[in-house]
Amino acid sequence: MSDFDTKLIEVITKLHIYASTPFGHSDRAKLDKEIVSLIADLVSMNAEKIEEEEQTSIDELDLSVRSKNLLFRGGVKTIGDLENATFDYILHCRNMGLKSAREIYTKLIEWKEKQKGIKK
């Protein structure tokens, strides 16, 4: 289980306690602060994961040489660049055909699914 999963379970547990147990004002305030802190940690961990994925080179997608070179020429060098580019932009890169564009997006989807599988 990842650190993210552990923190998420901790937040859910504290929320359950929060919702099901009567507290005094000071106890509830303390639990409020703990929950807010844990959620902030989760948001930070998620942002770091997203940033890491966005900075990953398109080399990780295992594209054909042609598709990779077309992307590089179009200024798309990272997964984040590719995710931010519209399909129209990719399709209008010089010498880009529909077959290469399909390959690129298919490989991107496969890579994302693989990343989700690794994180489980």
Secondary structure by P-SEA (a helix, b strand, c coil): ccaaaaaaaaaaaaaaaaacccccaaaaaaaaaaaaaaaaaaaaaaaaaaaaaaacccccccccaaaaaaaaaaccccaaaaaaccaaaaaacccccaaaaaaaaaaaaaaaaaaaaaac
